[in-house]
Amino acid sequence: MKRYDLRHLHDAFDTRMIEIMEEAQGGEVIIFLFEIGDFSSVQRSADLMREKGYYLLNSLKFNEVDWTIVVKK
């Protein structure tokens, strides 16, 4: 299990998230931390994982401005 902090990318974390998932081993669990802004990024990240065939295991608010998702390849 690895954790990646994508908060420094603000709302443009999608490309990096996919790069990380493509590099991960099959069955590996990845934790992503990113800024939520207007909450559209939460749904966007869930949709992106589903489209790519990954399993979204958990999605939760980390603090007032950040969100965490847990994904299995």
Secondary structure as UniProt FT lines:
FT   STRAND          2..5
FT   HELIX           7..9
FT   TURN            10..11
FT   HELIX           14..23
FT   TURN            26..27
FT   STRAND          29..35
FT   TURN            37..39
FT   HELIX           40..51
FT   TURN            52..53
FT   STRAND          55..61
FT   STRAND          66..72
//
